[in-house]
Amino acid sequence: MIAMLLGLLQEAQHLGPSSPFEVEFGLIFWTWLVFIGLFLVLKKYAWPAILSATEERERKIARQLGEAEKMNAEAMAALEEHKRLLVGAKEDAAALVNEAKTVAQKERETMLAKAREDQGQILERAKREIAAERERALTEIRQEAVDLSLAAASRLVDANLDDEANRKLVVDYLGSVESGR
């Protein structure tokens, strides 16, 4: 059988067309017969599987496109929300800065007023202390003047008057001198 096929094959090679434009109806018949047979086998077994796989892929792509559009819409909504929140945050920050400036200005004014008040109190206290020191100094000077006057008078008078009487005399005299001013 193999020998027979080899013989037919060799004979077919010698009997082939002599020109590429020469038509062989036997070859055309067998080509169409193989094509139609292959087409029918593919149509019955392969075509439904290929078609279902293609349709499934089409549905999957459509579903993915829908999900992508939904995610895109959600992302756009989130972006708009983010922009709105950012504007709100900027407004809040500006309000906080303005409020802080106002509070700082009020605090500054309060501190300046307190410093002025403290300055006035310190000045008044210093004036009172100066007046009191002046009075004390004047009292000491008067006392010293009285003591000096008494010492001078006791040396001049050589009289035997007591110290208290001399003191009263000088204080009265100095009082009359001060009232005369």
Residue pairs with C-beta under 8 A, 6 or more apart in sequence:
17 24
142 174
145 170
145 174
146 167
146 170
146 171
146 174
149 170
149 173
149 174
150 163
150 166
150 167
150 170
153 166
153 169
153 170
154 166
